Amino acid sequence: MNWEVLLAPYKQVVEELKVKLKGMRSQFEYESMHSPIEFITGRVKPVQSILEKAEKKQVPLNRIEQDIQDIAGVRVVCQFVDDIYTIVDMLRSRKDMTIIEEKDYITDKKDSGYRSFHMIITYPVETIHGNKDVLAEIQIRTLAMNFWATNEHSLNYKYKGSIPEEIKSRLKLAAEAAFMLDEEMSKIKNEIQEAQRIFNRKLTNGTSRRRNSEI
Protein backbone atom coordinates (compact mmCIF):
# COMPACT_ATOMS: atom_id res chain seq x y z
CA MET A 1 0.00 0.00 0.00
CA ASN A 2 1.32 3.43 -0.97
CA TRP A 3 0.53 5.47 2.15
CA GLU A 4 1.64 8.79 0.65
CA VAL A 5 -0.87 8.41 -2.17
CA LEU A 6 -3.64 7.23 0.17
CA LEU A 7 -3.14 10.04 2.70
CA ALA A 8 -2.68 12.91 0.21
CA PRO A 9 -6.44 13.67 -0.07
CA TYR A 10 -6.74 13.62 3.73
CA LYS A 11 -3.97 16.21 4.02
CA GLN A 12 -5.83 18.34 1.49
CA VAL A 13 -9.06 18.04 3.49
CA VAL A 14 -7.36 19.15 6.71
CA GLU A 15 -5.73 22.16 5.07
CA GLU A 16 -8.92 23.26 3.30
CA LEU A 17 -11.06 22.91 6.43
CA LYS A 18 -8.56 24.90 8.47
CA VAL A 19 -8.60 27.71 5.89
CA LYS A 20 -12.41 27.81 5.81
CA LEU A 21 -12.78 27.75 9.60
CA LYS A 22 -10.16 30.49 9.99
CA GLY A 23 -12.10 32.45 7.38
CA MET A 24 -15.24 32.11 9.50
CA ARG A 25 -13.34 33.41 12.53
CA SER A 26 -12.01 36.38 10.56
CA GLN A 27 -15.50 37.30 9.35
CA PHE A 28 -16.71 37.58 12.94
CA GLU A 29 -13.70 39.73 13.84
CA TYR A 30 -14.19 42.03 10.81
CA GLU A 31 -17.79 42.62 11.87
CA SER A 32 -16.65 43.44 15.44
CA MET A 33 -18.59 40.50 16.77
CA HIS A 34 -17.57 37.86 19.27
CA SER A 35 -15.96 35.00 17.38
CA PRO A 36 -17.07 31.58 18.62
CA ILE A 37 -13.75 30.21 17.33
CA GLU A 38 -10.69 30.70 19.52
CA PHE A 39 -8.27 28.62 17.43
CA ILE A 40 -8.16 25.70 14.99
CA THR A 41 -5.76 22.79 14.71
CA GLY A 42 -5.68 19.82 12.35
CA ARG A 43 -3.75 16.67 11.64
CA VAL A 44 -3.69 13.52 9.56
CA LYS A 45 -3.40 10.42 11.71
CA PRO A 46 0.09 8.84 11.51
CA VAL A 47 0.33 5.53 9.63
CA GLN A 48 1.24 3.61 12.79
CA SER A 49 -1.84 4.98 14.57
CA ILE A 50 -4.04 4.03 11.62
CA LEU A 51 -2.67 0.48 11.66
CA GLU A 52 -3.15 0.20 15.43
CA LYS A 53 -6.75 1.40 15.19
CA ALA A 54 -7.45 -0.92 12.26
CA GLU A 55 -6.13 -3.86 14.26
CA LYS A 56 -8.10 -2.88 17.36
CA LYS A 57 -11.35 -2.49 15.41
CA GLN A 58 -10.58 -5.46 13.13
CA VAL A 59 -10.75 -3.32 10.01
CA PRO A 60 -9.07 -4.94 6.98
CA LEU A 61 -6.59 -2.75 5.09
CA ASN A 62 -8.85 -2.56 2.04
CA ARG A 63 -11.61 -1.01 4.23
CA ILE A 64 -9.54 1.63 6.02
CA GLU A 65 -10.89 4.58 4.01
CA GLN A 66 -14.51 3.50 4.60
CA ASP A 67 -14.36 2.31 8.22
CA ILE A 68 -11.86 4.61 9.97
CA GLN A 69 -13.54 7.98 10.24
CA ASP A 70 -10.85 10.10 11.86
CA ILE A 71 -7.83 9.73 9.57
CA ALA A 72 -8.34 13.44 8.86
CA GLY A 73 -9.08 15.41 12.00
CA VAL A 74 -9.74 19.08 12.70
CA ARG A 75 -10.23 20.55 16.17
CA VAL A 76 -12.06 23.80 16.84
CA VAL A 77 -11.53 25.32 20.28
CA CYS A 78 -13.93 27.89 21.77
CA GLN A 79 -14.16 30.12 24.83
CA PHE A 80 -17.69 29.16 25.89
CA VAL A 81 -19.94 26.10 25.75
CA ASP A 82 -22.58 28.09 23.83
CA ASP A 83 -19.97 28.79 21.16
CA ILE A 84 -19.72 25.06 20.44
CA TYR A 85 -23.36 24.87 19.37
CA THR A 86 -23.03 28.09 17.36
CA ILE A 87 -20.29 26.41 15.34
CA VAL A 88 -22.31 23.20 15.05
CA ASP A 89 -25.25 25.15 13.61
CA MET A 90 -22.99 26.96 11.15
CA LEU A 91 -21.43 23.70 9.96
CA ARG A 92 -24.87 22.13 9.55
CA SER A 93 -25.84 24.94 7.19
CA ARG A 94 -22.77 24.65 4.94
CA LYS A 95 -23.13 23.24 1.45
CA ASP A 96 -19.47 22.27 0.95
CA MET A 97 -19.57 19.26 3.27
CA THR A 98 -22.01 16.55 4.30
CA ILE A 99 -22.51 15.62 7.95
CA ILE A 100 -23.04 11.89 8.35
CA GLU A 101 -22.84 11.55 12.13
CA GLU A 102 -22.86 13.69 15.27
CA LYS A 103 -21.80 12.72 18.79
CA ASP A 104 -22.57 15.14 21.61
CA TYR A 105 -20.22 14.19 24.44
CA ILE A 106 -21.05 17.45 26.24
CA THR A 107 -24.63 16.68 27.21
CA ASP A 108 -23.77 12.97 27.34
CA LYS A 109 -20.17 12.85 28.58
CA LYS A 110 -18.04 9.71 28.42
CA ASP A 111 -17.47 7.68 31.57
CA SER A 112 -13.92 9.02 31.72
CA GLY A 113 -15.26 12.58 32.02
CA TYR A 114 -14.39 13.45 28.40
CA ARG A 115 -16.50 16.20 26.88
CA SER A 116 -16.49 17.40 23.27
CA PHE A 117 -18.78 17.61 20.25
CA HIS A 118 -17.79 15.36 17.35
CA MET A 119 -18.99 15.62 13.76
CA ILE A 120 -18.14 13.05 11.11
CA ILE A 121 -18.35 14.55 7.64
CA THR A 122 -17.59 13.72 4.05
CA TYR A 123 -15.70 16.44 2.24
CA PRO A 124 -15.15 16.50 -1.54
CA VAL A 125 -11.62 17.04 -2.82
CA GLU A 126 -10.39 17.28 -6.38
CA THR A 127 -7.66 14.77 -7.19
CA ILE A 128 -5.85 14.01 -10.44
CA HIS A 129 -8.26 11.07 -10.76
CA GLY A 130 -11.37 13.21 -10.26
CA ASN A 131 -13.59 14.09 -7.33
CA LYS A 132 -13.20 12.08 -4.12
CA ASP A 133 -15.40 12.20 -1.00
CA VAL A 134 -13.16 11.90 2.05
CA LEU A 135 -14.23 11.12 5.62
CA ALA A 136 -13.07 13.54 8.30
CA GLU A 137 -13.78 14.25 11.95
CA ILE A 138 -14.36 17.71 13.40
CA GLN A 139 -14.04 18.04 17.19
CA ILE A 140 -15.44 21.15 18.85
CA ARG A 141 -14.67 21.89 22.51
CA THR A 142 -13.90 24.66 24.97
CA LEU A 143 -10.44 25.68 26.15
CA ALA A 144 -11.07 23.90 29.47
CA MET A 145 -12.27 20.72 27.76
CA ASN A 146 -9.26 20.83 25.45
CA PHE A 147 -6.83 21.20 28.37
CA TRP A 148 -8.37 18.18 30.10
CA ALA A 149 -8.53 16.03 26.94
CA THR A 150 -4.92 16.81 25.99
CA ASN A 151 -3.68 15.62 29.39
CA GLU A 152 -5.93 12.56 29.36
CA HIS A 153 -4.60 11.64 25.92
CA SER A 154 -1.01 11.88 27.21
CA LEU A 155 -1.83 9.62 30.15
CA ASN A 156 -3.55 7.10 27.90
CA TYR A 157 -0.44 7.03 25.74
CA LYS A 158 1.82 6.58 28.78
CA TYR A 159 -0.25 3.75 30.25
CA LYS A 160 -1.21 2.21 26.87
CA GLY A 161 -4.91 2.78 27.51
CA SER A 162 -4.88 1.31 31.03
CA ILE A 163 -4.70 4.34 33.30
CA PRO A 164 -4.42 3.37 37.02
CA GLU A 165 -7.70 3.68 38.95
CA GLU A 166 -6.40 6.40 41.29
CA ILE A 167 -5.41 8.59 38.35
CA LYS A 168 -8.73 7.83 36.60
CA SER A 169 -10.58 9.07 39.69
CA ARG A 170 -8.55 12.26 39.75
CA LEU A 171 -9.16 12.75 36.03
CA LYS A 172 -12.91 12.50 36.58
CA LEU A 173 -12.71 15.09 39.35
CA ALA A 174 -10.64 17.32 37.08
CA ALA A 175 -13.18 16.89 34.26
CA GLU A 176 -16.00 18.04 36.54
CA ALA A 177 -13.90 20.97 37.76
CA ALA A 178 -13.20 21.97 34.14
CA PHE A 179 -16.90 21.83 33.30
CA MET A 180 -17.75 23.88 36.40
CA LEU A 181 -15.25 26.47 35.17
CA ASP A 182 -17.02 26.51 31.78
CA GLU A 183 -20.40 26.95 33.48
CA GLU A 184 -19.19 29.80 35.70
CA MET A 185 -17.54 31.58 32.79
CA SER A 186 -20.77 31.24 30.79
CA LYS A 187 -22.61 33.15 33.54
CA ILE A 188 -20.33 36.17 33.01
CA LYS A 189 -19.99 35.69 29.25
CA ASN A 190 -21.45 39.09 28.37
CA GLU A 191 -19.08 40.89 30.74
CA ILE A 192 -16.08 39.02 29.33
CA GLN A 193 -17.06 39.75 25.72
CA GLU A 194 -17.61 43.45 26.45
CA ALA A 195 -14.18 43.64 28.10
CA GLN A 196 -12.62 41.96 25.07
CA ARG A 197 -14.36 44.39 22.68
CA ILE A 198 -13.06 47.38 24.69
CA PHE A 199 -9.54 45.94 24.64
CA ASN A 200 -9.69 45.21 20.89
CA ARG A 201 -10.98 48.71 20.11
CA LYS A 202 -8.17 50.21 22.17
CA LEU A 203 -5.65 48.03 20.38
CA THR A 204 -7.07 48.93 16.95
CA ASN A 205 -7.18 52.66 17.71
CA GLY A 206 -3.63 52.57 19.01
CA THR A 207 -2.45 50.88 15.83
CA SER A 208 -4.29 53.45 13.68
CA ARG A 209 -2.71 56.37 15.55
CA ARG A 210 0.77 54.89 15.12
CA ARG A 211 0.19 54.43 11.39
CA ASN A 212 -1.08 58.02 10.98
CA SER A 213 1.95 59.42 12.82
CA GLU A 214 4.20 57.63 10.36
CA ILE A 215 2.58 59.17 7.28
N, C-alpha and C positions, 0 to 999 in steps of 0.2 A: 504494500500500500504506500502510495506517495503522499505523505502527510502534508507536505508543503502545498501541493495542489488541492488536497481536500480542505485544508484550513484557510486557504486564501479568501474564499467568499465570506467566511466568518469574520476575518480581520476587516474586510470591507464593511460588513454590517456594523461592527463595533465603532469604526471610525465615523461612518455616516450618522449613526444614532447619536454619538457624542456631539457632532457638529449641530444636528437639529435640536437637541436638547439645550445646548449652549445658546443657540439662536433664540429659543423660547425664553431663556433667562434674560438675555439681552433686551428682548422686546419689553419685558416687564420693567427693566431698569430705565429704558429710554422713555417710557411713559410715566416715570416717577411713581411706579407702583411697587408694592412689596412683591419680590420675586419668591415664589414657593420653592425655587431651586437654589440650594446653597452651593453645591458643587456636584460634578459628574465624574465618575471613573468608569473604565471599561477594560475588559481583558478577554483574550481567547484562552480557553483552558489548555494547559500544557498537555502534550501527548501522553506522558506518563499518567497524569490524572484522568485523562479520558479512558485509558486502558484499565486503570484500577476501577473506575466506575462501571465500565462495561463488564468487567469480571464480577463485580459485586452484584450487579443487577442482571447478570447472565444475558447480556446483550451480545449477539454475534457481531463480528467486525463489519459484516455487510449490512447491518441494521443501525450502525452508530448514528448516522445522520438523521434517521427517522425516530430513534428511541431515546437518544440523549439530548435533552432539551436545552441544556445550559452550556454548550460548547462556546457559544458567544454570550457574554454577560455584560450588562451595563448596570451600574448602580447610581441612583439618584438620591442625594442626601439633602434633607430639608431641615429647617429650624423647628417647625411645629407639626404636630400630628395632623392638624387640619390641612396643612400643605400637601400631605401625602395624597389625600383624596382629591384635592384640586388637580394634582398632576395626573392621577388615575383618570379623572373625568376628561382632561385634555387629551390624553392618549387614546381614550375610547372614541373620541370624535375625529381622530386623524384618519385620513384616507390612504396614507402611504404605508400602512402596516395592518395586519389582521391579528386581533387578539384571539387566541384559541383556548386560553385557560387563565384563571385568576385564583390566587391563593391569598386570603387575608389572614396573615398570622399576627395581626394587631388586635382585632376583636376576638380571634381564636388562636391565642399564642400556643407555641409548642411546649411540650412538657419541660423542656430545658429552660424555658423562660424567653426563648428567642421570639422577637417581634420584627416583622417587616411585611411589606406588601409585595407579592411576586406576580408578575405578568409574563406568560409565555406567549410569544408572538411569532408570526412568520413575516419575514421582511424580504421583499424582492430585490435582488441585485443583478446587475448586468454583467455577464461573464463573456469570454470570447466564444463560448458555446451557446450563448443566448441567455434568456432570463432564468433565474433560479430562485425559488422560494427557500429561505434559510430560517431555521428555528433559532430563536434567541430568547434569553431571559432578561427581564428588567426588574431589578429590585429597588424598592422605594422605601426609605426609612428616615428617621430623624437622626440628628447628630448623636444623641444619647444612645439610641438603638444601635447605631453604627459602631460606637465606641465599645459597647458590650459585645456585639457580634464579632468584631475584629479580635478581641481578646479570647472569646470562646473558641474561635477558629484556631487560634494559636495553640490553645490548650488541647484541643482535639488532635491537632497535628502532633504535639509532643507525646500525648498518651495513646496515639493511634486509635482514636475513637473511644477509648475506655477511660474516661476521666474518673479519678477516685471520687467516692461518694462524698467525702468531706468538701472537696472542691466544687462538686456539682451543687451541693447545698448552698455554698457561698455564692456560686454563680446565679442561682435562682433568686437569692436575696438581692444580689446586685442588679438583676434584671428588673425586679420590682421597684428598687430604688431609682433606677434609670427611668422607668415609666412614670413614677411619682414626680420626678423632675420634669418630664414632658408635660404632665398634667398641670403642675404648678405654673410652668412657663406659659402654658396656653391661657391661664386665667389673667395673665398680665400681657398678653400678646399685643393688644392695641397700644399699650404704653411703650413696649419695646420697639414696635414698628415706627411709632411717632419719633422716638429718640433716634432711631436709625435714619429717618428721613431728614431730621434736623442736622445730624452729623454729615450726611451726604450732601445736603445743600451747602453747608459751610465749606466742605471740601471742594465742591464744584465752584463755588464763588471765589474761593481762595485761588484756585487754579486759573480762573478767568482773569482775576486781577493781575496775577503774575504774568500771564500772556500779554495783557494790554500794556503793562509797564515795559515789556520788551520790544514793543512795536515802535 
